[in-house]
C-alpha cells in the first residue's frame, strides 16, 4: 500500500510516498528557513505563505521521485496537530482537495506521534511497549507507547522547549539562528568544565524546564564576557556552549532513563530535531546500554520535520481502522 504523507506544521513543506509504512520511495522537503533567519526565529505568516506557494510543486516532485501516479496512492496522511495554525490549514486543505478530487481515503495524524514512529522507517524498529522522548524546537515530551494508537504522555516542558533553549542561547552568544547546529559545532571546541549550568530542578520527574538555564547563561555571559576578553582568554563562547549543551543532555538522559525504569521498559525511542545532536546520540546510547536499555534513533533526515514519518504512522493507524472524513480540521489537544 502506498501512502502519501503531507507535513506542514512549521516552516517545512514536505510530501512523501511510503510503501507499507516502511519503504520510503520519496521524501521531498522544502524549507523557508532562510526567510526566517533575519528575524531570529520562525515568522508564522512567512511560513504559511511559502507553504501555500510551494505545496503543489512539492507534491508533484514527491510523486515523480517515487515513480508513481496519484491513482496509485491508497491513503493520504496529513499532520493535523500540533503546529502553526496557518501552516496546518495549508496542509489539511491541500490533502482534502486531493482526497475530494481522487476519492483517496484521508487520515489526520498527530505531528509529535509521527516523530515517535520515525524510527520505524529504519531497518531495525523497536518492539512495543517502549518509552519515547521527543525533543524539538517547540516540544520536549516523554511518552509511554504500547501501540500505534495507545500513546500516553508522561511529561512535557513547562516553559521553553529544548530546541527553543538552544536557539535562545545561540542568540545570547550572538551566533545566529537556528541554534541547535551552532551550539553543537561550538561545543566541540569548548571546555564544558569551565562552568556548570543546571536544568534538572523541575519537581516532576518527567517534566522539563529549560527557561532557567537560558537565564543562567544570559547572566553568566553578561557578568564574564567583558573581563574574559580583557584577560585574553580564548574560547569563552565555545566553553559556554559546551557547558550549556552538557547540562541539557544530562537532563534529557536522566529523565528518559528514569521514565524507562518506572515503566520497566527496555527500549527507548528518540525523535525530533534535537535527536540529530551527535553528543546526545553518543551519551544516551552509552548510558542506556549501561542500564540494559536499547536506544533507537532515526536517521538524521527523519529527525527533522518530514512527511515520511507522517505517512509511516498513517499507514499503521489506517490498518487499525482509523480514518478521517472531509470535516477534518486542526485538532486542538
C-alpha positions as CSV (number, residue, x, y, z in Angstrom):
1,X,0.0,0.0,0.0
2,X,1.3,3.4,-0.9
3,X,0.7,6.3,1.4
4,X,1.2,10.0,0.6
5,X,2.3,11.9,3.7
6,X,1.9,15.7,4.0
7,X,3.7,17.7,6.7
8,X,3.3,21.5,7.1
9,X,3.3,22.0,10.9
10,X,6.1,24.7,11.0
11,X,8.4,26.1,8.3
12,X,8.9,23.0,6.2
13,X,6.6,21.9,3.3
14,X,7.1,18.2,2.9
15,X,5.4,15.4,0.9
16,X,6.5,11.8,0.9
17,X,5.4,8.5,-0.6
18,X,6.0,5.5,1.6
19,X,5.2,1.9,0.8
20,X,3.7,-0.3,3.6
21,X,4.8,2.1,6.3
22,X,8.5,1.0,5.9
23,X,10.0,1.8,2.5
24,X,10.5,5.5,1.6
25,X,10.1,6.0,-2.1
26,X,10.4,9.8,-1.8
27,X,10.6,12.4,0.9
28,X,10.7,15.9,-0.5
29,X,11.2,18.8,1.9
30,X,11.2,22.5,1.1
31,X,12.1,24.8,3.9
32,X,11.5,28.5,4.3
33,X,14.2,28.8,6.9
34,X,16.4,31.3,5.0
35,X,13.5,33.8,5.1
36,X,13.2,33.5,8.9
37,X,16.9,33.8,9.8
38,X,17.0,37.6,9.8
39,X,14.2,37.6,12.4
40,X,16.0,35.1,14.7
41,X,13.0,32.7,14.7
42,X,10.0,31.4,12.8
43,X,7.6,34.0,11.5
44,X,4.2,32.2,11.1
45,X,2.9,34.4,8.3
46,X,6.1,33.9,6.2
47,X,5.9,30.1,6.9
48,X,2.3,29.6,5.7
49,X,2.6,31.9,2.7
50,X,5.7,30.0,1.4
51,X,3.8,26.7,2.0
52,X,0.8,27.9,0.1
53,X,3.1,28.8,-2.8
54,X,5.1,25.5,-2.9
55,X,2.9,22.6,-1.7
56,X,1.6,21.7,-5.1
57,X,5.1,21.6,-6.6
58,X,6.5,19.6,-3.7
59,X,3.7,17.0,-4.1
60,X,4.4,16.7,-7.8
61,X,8.1,16.3,-7.1
62,X,7.4,13.6,-4.5
63,X,5.2,11.6,-6.9
64,X,7.7,12.0,-9.7
65,X,10.7,10.9,-7.5
66,X,8.7,7.9,-6.3
67,X,7.9,6.9,-9.8
68,X,4.2,6.6,-9.2
69,X,0.9,8.4,-10.2
70,X,-1.7,9.8,-7.9
71,X,-4.0,7.0,-8.8
72,X,-1.6,4.5,-7.2
73,X,-1.9,6.2,-3.8
74,X,-4.0,4.3,-1.3
75,X,-4.1,6.8,1.6
76,X,-3.3,10.5,2.2
77,X,-1.9,11.0,5.7
78,X,-1.6,14.6,6.8
79,X,-0.5,16.4,10.0
80,X,-3.5,17.9,11.8
81,X,-1.8,19.0,15.1
82,X,0.1,20.5,16.8
83,X,1.8,23.3,14.9
84,X,1.3,26.8,13.4
85,X,-2.4,27.3,12.6
86,X,-1.9,28.8,9.2
87,X,0.6,26.2,8.2
88,X,-1.6,23.3,9.4
89,X,-4.5,24.8,7.4
90,X,-2.4,24.7,4.2
91,X,-1.5,21.0,4.5
92,X,-5.0,19.9,5.6
93,X,-6.7,21.9,2.9
94,X,-4.4,20.5,0.2
95,X,-4.9,17.0,1.5
96,X,-8.7,17.4,1.5
97,X,-8.7,18.8,-2.0
98,X,-6.7,15.8,-3.3
99,X,-9.0,13.4,-1.5
100,X,-12.1,15.1,-2.9
101,X,-10.7,15.0,-6.5
102,X,-9.5,11.4,-6.4
103,X,-11.5,9.6,-3.8
104,X,-8.4,8.6,-1.9
105,X,-9.0,8.0,1.8
106,X,-7.8,10.7,4.2
107,X,-6.3,10.5,7.7
108,X,-5.2,13.2,10.0
109,X,-2.3,12.4,12.4
110,X,-0.5,14.0,15.3
111,X,2.8,15.6,14.4
112,X,4.5,14.5,17.7
113,X,3.3,11.0,17.4
114,X,4.8,10.9,13.9
115,X,8.1,11.8,15.4
116,X,7.7,8.8,17.8
117,X,7.4,6.4,14.9
118,X,10.1,8.0,12.6
119,X,12.4,5.2,13.8
120,X,10.1,2.6,12.2
121,X,11.4,3.8,8.8
122,X,14.8,2.3,9.8
123,X,15.9,-1.3,9.2
124,X,15.6,-2.2,12.9
125,X,12.5,-0.9,14.6
126,X,11.6,-1.2,18.3
127,X,9.0,-3.6,19.7
128,X,6.1,-2.5,21.9
129,X,6.0,-1.3,24.6
130,X,8.6,1.4,24.7
131,X,9.3,4.8,26.2
132,X,9.8,7.7,23.8
133,X,11.5,11.1,24.1
134,X,10.5,13.8,21.6
135,X,12.8,16.9,21.6
136,X,12.4,19.7,19.1
137,X,12.2,23.5,18.8
138,X,8.7,23.6,20.1
139,X,8.3,20.4,22.2
140,X,10.0,18.3,24.9
141,X,7.9,15.3,25.8
142,X,8.1,11.8,27.3
143,X,5.6,9.1,26.2
144,X,4.8,5.6,27.2
145,X,3.9,3.8,24.0
146,X,2.0,0.5,23.9
147,X,0.8,0.6,20.3
148,X,0.4,3.0,17.4
149,X,-2.8,4.3,18.9
150,X,-2.0,3.7,22.6
151,X,0.4,6.6,23.4
152,X,0.3,8.1,26.9
153,X,2.0,11.4,27.7
154,X,4.2,11.1,30.8
155,X,5.7,14.6,30.9
156,X,6.5,17.7,28.9
157,X,8.1,21.0,29.1
158,X,6.7,23.6,31.5
159,X,8.2,26.6,29.7
160,X,10.8,26.7,26.9
161,X,11.3,23.6,24.8
162,X,14.7,22.0,24.4
163,X,15.3,23.2,20.9
164,X,14.0,26.7,21.8
165,X,16.6,26.9,24.6
166,X,19.3,26.1,22.0
167,X,18.1,28.9,19.8
168,X,17.9,31.4,22.6
169,X,21.4,30.6,24.0
170,X,22.8,30.9,20.5
171,X,21.2,34.3,20.3
172,X,22.7,35.3,23.7
173,X,26.1,34.2,22.3
174,X,25.4,36.2,19.1
175,X,25.9,33.1,17.0
176,X,22.8,33.3,14.8
177,X,19.8,31.1,14.1
178,X,18.9,28.2,14.2
179,X,20.8,27.5,17.4
180,X,21.0,23.7,17.5
181,X,23.7,23.1,14.9
182,X,25.6,26.2,16.0
183,X,25.7,25.1,19.7
184,X,26.8,21.6,18.7
185,X,29.6,22.9,16.5
186,X,30.9,25.4,19.1
187,X,30.7,22.7,21.8
188,X,33.2,20.5,20.0
189,X,35.8,23.2,20.5
190,X,34.8,24.1,24.1
191,X,35.6,23.0,27.6
192,X,32.4,22.1,29.4
193,X,34.3,22.1,32.8
194,X,34.8,25.9,32.7
195,X,31.4,26.5,34.4
196,X,28.4,24.5,35.5
197,X,24.8,25.0,34.4
198,X,21.8,23.0,35.6
199,X,18.3,22.3,34.5
200,X,17.4,19.3,36.5
201,X,15.4,21.3,39.0
202,X,11.8,20.6,37.9
203,X,10.0,18.9,40.7
204,X,8.0,16.5,38.5
205,X,10.3,13.6,37.4
206,X,9.1,13.5,33.8
207,X,8.6,17.2,33.1
208,X,11.2,19.6,31.7
209,X,12.1,23.2,32.3
210,X,14.7,25.0,30.1
211,X,13.8,28.6,30.9
212,X,16.1,28.7,34.0
213,X,19.2,27.6,32.2
214,X,18.7,30.1,29.4
215,X,18.5,32.9,32.0
216,X,21.6,31.5,33.8
217,X,23.6,31.6,30.6
218,X,22.4,35.2,30.0
219,X,23.6,36.4,33.4
220,X,26.8,34.4,33.2
221,X,27.7,35.9,29.8
222,X,26.8,39.5,30.9
223,X,29.0,39.1,34.0
224,X,32.0,37.3,32.5
225,X,32.2,38.1,28.8
226,X,34.0,41.5,29.1
227,X,36.5,40.5,31.7
228,X,37.3,37.3,29.8
229,X,38.0,39.3,26.6
230,X,40.2,41.7,28.5
231,X,42.2,38.9,30.1
232,X,42.9,37.5,26.6
233,X,41.3,34.1,27.3
234,X,40.2,32.4,24.1
235,X,37.2,30.1,23.6
236,X,34.7,31.8,26.0
237,X,31.8,31.3,23.7
238,X,32.7,27.7,22.9
239,X,33.1,26.9,26.6
240,X,29.7,28.4,27.4
241,X,28.1,26.4,24.6
242,X,29.7,23.2,25.7
243,X,28.6,23.7,29.3
244,X,25.1,24.5,28.3
245,X,24.8,21.5,25.9
246,X,26.1,19.1,28.5
247,X,23.6,20.3,31.1
248,X,20.7,19.9,28.7
249,X,21.8,16.5,27.6
250,X,22.2,15.4,31.2
251,X,18.6,16.4,31.9
252,X,17.3,14.5,28.8
253,X,19.3,11.4,29.7
254,X,18.4,11.3,33.4
255,X,14.7,11.9,32.8
256,X,14.4,9.5,29.9
257,X,16.1,6.6,31.7
258,X,14.1,7.3,34.8
259,X,10.9,7.0,32.7
260,X,12.1,3.7,31.3
261,X,12.8,2.4,34.8
262,X,9.4,3.4,36.1
263,X,7.6,1.7,33.2
264,X,10.0,-1.3,33.2
265,X,10.7,-0.8,29.5
266,X,14.0,-1.9,27.9
267,X,13.5,0.2,24.8
268,X,13.8,4.0,24.4
269,X,12.9,5.8,21.2
270,X,14.2,9.3,20.4
271,X,12.7,11.7,17.9
272,X,12.6,15.4,16.9
273,X,15.1,17.9,15.6
274,X,17.3,17.8,18.7
275,X,17.7,14.0,18.2
276,X,20.1,14.9,15.4
277,X,22.6,16.2,18.0
278,X,25.7,14.0,17.9
279,X,26.6,14.4,21.6
280,X,23.1,13.4,22.7
281,X,23.2,10.3,20.5
282,X,26.5,9.3,21.9
283,X,25.8,9.9,25.6
284,X,22.2,8.5,25.6
285,X,23.3,5.3,23.7
286,X,26.2,4.8,26.2
287,X,24.1,5.4,29.3
288,X,21.2,3.4,28.0
289,X,23.5,0.4,27.3
290,X,24.9,0.6,30.8
291,X,21.4,0.2,32.2
292,X,20.4,-2.5,29.7
293,X,18.2,-0.2,27.7
294,X,18.3,-0.3,23.9
295,X,18.1,3.2,22.4
296,X,16.7,3.9,19.0
297,X,17.5,7.0,17.0
298,X,16.1,7.7,13.5
299,X,18.4,8.7,10.7
300,X,19.1,12.5,10.9
301,X,16.9,13.2,7.9
302,X,13.9,11.8,9.8
303,X,14.7,13.7,12.9
304,X,13.7,16.9,11.3
305,X,10.1,17.6,10.3
306,X,9.3,15.4,7.3
307,X,6.4,13.8,5.6
308,X,7.8,10.2,5.6
309,X,7.1,9.8,9.3
310,X,3.6,11.2,8.7
311,X,3.0,8.6,6.0
312,X,4.5,5.8,8.2
313,X,2.2,6.5,11.2
314,X,-0.8,7.0,8.9
315,X,-0.3,3.6,7.4
316,X,-0.3,1.7,10.7
317,X,-3.3,3.7,12.0
318,X,-5.3,3.1,8.8
319,X,-4.6,-0.6,9.1
320,X,-6.0,-0.5,12.6
321,X,-9.2,1.1,11.3
322,X,-8.6,4.8,11.8
323,X,-9.8,7.2,9.2
324,X,-10.9,10.9,8.8
325,X,-13.6,12.5,6.7
326,X,-13.8,15.8,4.9
327,X,-14.6,17.5,8.2
328,X,-11.0,17.0,9.2
329,X,-9.7,20.2,10.8
330,X,-6.9,21.3,13.1
331,X,-7.0,19.0,16.2
332,X,-6.6,21.1,19.3
333,X,-5.3,19.0,22.1
